[in-house]
């Protein structure tokens, strides 16, 4: 298994391998993480965080993603990132840097095995 050291971003939404998602980050409050994301050669890790505000929990399983495209509209501080899920990982250690970027040493997890699906479930398995 491969060990990766990459910036981590914690979201309430999750992305799985081969999935696509849009992230909206503020160019004002997320400047350091945006620089790390755009300069990373291996991508970044997206991990889930619980929705409960009283006892927020960070989950140690995530998906390494790469950026397919990004866009910033004039007079708007949001940057839209189109990301693509590469593979799953498990966080082994976390370190927060001075610039508020959270870095994780992560162990790549094996891909899930392929399974045959019934004809009536075929529509659920088709993706664009």
C-alpha positions in Angstrom: 0.0 0.0 0.0 1.1 3.5 -0.8 1.6 6.2 1.8 0.6 9.7 0.8 1.2 13.1 2.5 -1.4 15.6 1.3 -3.5 18.5 2.4 -6.9 17.5 3.9 -10.2 19.2 3.6 -13.1 18.2 5.8 -16.6 18.5 4.3 -20.1 17.5 5.3 -20.5 15.9 1.8 -18.4 13.0 0.6 -17.1 11.9 -2.7 -16.3 8.3 -3.7 -13.7 7.0 -6.2 -14.7 7.8 -9.8 -17.2 10.4 -8.5 -17.4 14.0 -9.3 -18.4 16.9 -7.2 -18.2 20.7 -7.0 -16.5 22.5 -4.1 -17.1 26.2 -3.4 -14.3 27.8 -1.4 -13.9 31.5 -0.5 -10.9 33.2 -1.9 -10.8 35.3 1.2 -11.0 32.8 4.1 -9.5 29.8 2.2 -6.4 31.4 0.6 -3.8 29.1 2.0 -5.7 25.9 1.3 -6.5 27.1 -2.2 -2.8 27.6 -2.9 -2.0 24.1 -1.5 -4.8 22.5 -3.5 -3.8 24.1 -6.8 -0.1 23.4 -6.3 -0.5 19.8 -5.1 0.7 17.3 -7.7 -1.1 14.3 -6.1 -4.4 16.1 -5.2 -6.0 16.6 -1.8 -7.9 14.4 0.6 -11.6 15.0 1.2 -12.8 13.6 4.5 -16.2 13.7 6.1 -17.0 15.6 9.3 -20.2 14.9 11.2 -23.2 17.3 11.0 -23.6 17.5 14.8 -22.2 20.9 15.9 -22.1 20.0 19.6 -19.8 17.0 19.2 -18.2 17.3 15.8 -16.4 14.2 14.7 -13.7 13.9 12.0 -13.7 10.6 10.2 -10.4 9.0 9.2 -11.5 7.5 5.9 -11.5 9.8 2.9 -11.0 10.0 -0.9 -8.0 11.5 -2.7 -9.3 13.8 -5.3 -7.8 15.8 -8.2 -9.0 19.0 -9.7 -10.5 18.8 -13.1 -11.3 22.5 -13.5 -11.8 25.6 -11.5 -13.6 28.9 -12.1 -13.8 32.3 -10.3 -16.4 34.8 -11.4 -15.5 38.5 -11.3 -16.9 40.4 -8.3 -17.4 37.1 -6.4 -15.1 35.7 -3.7 -16.1 32.1 -4.3 -13.9 29.7 -6.4 -15.7 26.7 -7.8 -13.6 23.6 -8.0 -14.7 20.6 -10.1 -13.0 17.5 -8.4 -12.7 13.9 -9.3 -12.4 11.0 -6.8 -9.3 8.9 -7.3 -9.0 6.4 -4.5 -9.8 5.8 -0.8 -7.4 6.3 2.0 -7.2 6.0 5.8 -5.5 8.9 7.8 -2.7 7.7 10.0 -1.5 11.1 11.3 -2.7 14.6 11.1 -0.7 17.8 11.5 -2.0 21.4 11.4 0.5 23.9 10.0 0.9 27.6 10.9 -1.1 28.6 7.8 -4.2 26.6 9.0 -3.7 23.9 6.4 -4.3 20.4 7.8 -1.9 17.8 6.4 -2.4 14.1 6.7 -0.2 11.1 6.3 -2.5 8.7 4.7 -2.4 5.0 3.8 -4.0 4.2 0.4 -6.8 1.6 0.7 -7.5 -1.2 -1.8 -10.2 -0.6 -4.4 -13.6 -2.2 -3.7 -14.2 -5.4 -5.7 -16.5 -5.4 -8.7 -19.8 -7.2 -8.3 -22.4 -8.3 -10.8 -25.7 -6.6 -10.5 -29.2 -7.7 -11.3 -30.9 -6.3 -14.4 -33.5 -4.4 -12.2 -30.6 -2.6 -10.5 -28.7 -1.7 -13.7 -30.3 1.8 -13.8 -28.8 2.6 -10.4 -25.3 1.6 -11.5 -25.1 3.8 -14.6 -23.3 7.1 -14.2 -22.1 9.8 -16.6 
